[in-house]
């Protein structure tokens, strides 16, 4: 039995950012979760970057890709 790999895919954007978590074991991919981060409600670009950073860091902490 091989170790499961976790892959984090990011569709970058500063208005809408998409992400997906893929689990791969024995060369068989399985979709974990996916979602979007709506950033259009934040006018300040620096705040948008902060929100992207916080969310991506949260995904990394939770799924350990």
C-alpha positions in Angstrom: 0.0 0.0 0.0 1.4 3.4 -1.0 1.1 6.6 0.9 -1.7 8.9 -0.1 -0.7 12.1 -1.8 -2.7 15.3 -1.4 -2.6 17.9 -4.2 -3.8 21.4 -3.8 -4.8 23.1 -7.1 -5.4 26.8 -7.2 -7.1 28.9 -10.0 -5.7 32.3 -9.1 -7.6 35.5 -9.2 -8.1 38.6 -7.2 -11.8 38.8 -7.7 -12.7 35.1 -7.6 -10.2 32.4 -6.6 -10.9 28.7 -7.1 -9.3 25.8 -5.4 -9.5 22.0 -5.4 -8.1 19.2 -3.2 -7.2 16.0 -4.9 -6.2 12.7 -3.1 -4.1 10.2 -5.0 -3.4 6.7 -3.8 -2.0 3.9 -5.9 -2.2 6.3 -8.9 -5.9 6.6 -8.5 -7.1 10.2 -8.1 -10.1 11.0 -5.9 -11.6 14.5 -5.6 -11.6 15.7 -2.1 -13.2 19.1 -2.1 -13.3 22.3 -4.2 -14.5 25.8 -3.8 -14.2 29.4 -4.5 -13.2 32.5 -2.5 -15.3 35.5 -3.5 -13.1 38.6 -3.1 -15.2 41.2 -4.9 -16.6 42.5 -1.7 -13.1 43.8 -0.7 -12.1 47.0 -2.5 -8.6 47.2 -1.1 -6.2 45.0 -3.1 -4.0 44.4 0.0 -7.0 43.1 1.9 -7.8 40.8 -1.0 -4.2 39.4 -0.9 -4.4 39.0 2.9 -7.7 37.0 2.5 -6.1 34.8 -0.2 -3.1 34.2 2.1 -5.3 33.3 5.1 -7.5 30.9 3.1 -4.7 29.2 1.3 -2.8 28.8 4.6 -6.0 27.4 6.2 -6.3 24.8 3.3 -2.6 23.8 3.8 -3.0 23.4 7.5 -6.2 21.4 7.1 -5.3 19.1 4.2 -1.4 19.0 4.4 -0.8 18.9 0.6 
